[in-house]
Amino acid sequence: MGLFGFNSGKSEDKTDAANRRQFERARVRNLVAHKPKEATQPQISNLSDISAGGLKFYSNYPYEIGEVIDLEINFMQLEDPVKIKANVIFSKQMPKVKKYEIGCRFLTVPEDIRDFIDKNVDSILKGNEGEWV
């Protein structure tokens, strides 16, 4: 399996969502570490989707919109985990489960990592599942 397990395609097919996004997103199944204020230890959560500009993950804790958080993502092709500061742009409780959907925009991401993510999202969207370059 490649860098992420995933389903091909954008996370949303809605026209307005596509128009407001600068980067294309791909659905992924990967883990992200984050530390909510209420937690005593960092939490490991499932990513939902990722782009060169941000990501969405599921959390047991809510975040405040505008909150700046530290994220850590392990990419199989990279030796070290990638540490990224991100701004929470939405935080909503998911119906029927005690989890929150958290959307983040990257604030600090090294340009080579942004390019790496963008290149691989593009590869996923073109149907090259599992073939991260």
Buried (B, 14 or more C-beta within 10 A) or exposed (E): EBBBEBEEBBBBEEEEEEEEBEBBBBBBEBBBBBBBEEEEEEBEBBBBBBBBBBBBBBBEBBBEEEBEBEBBBEBEEEEEEBBBEBBBBEBEEEEEEEBBBBBBBBEEBEEEBBEBBBEBBBBBBEEBBEEBE
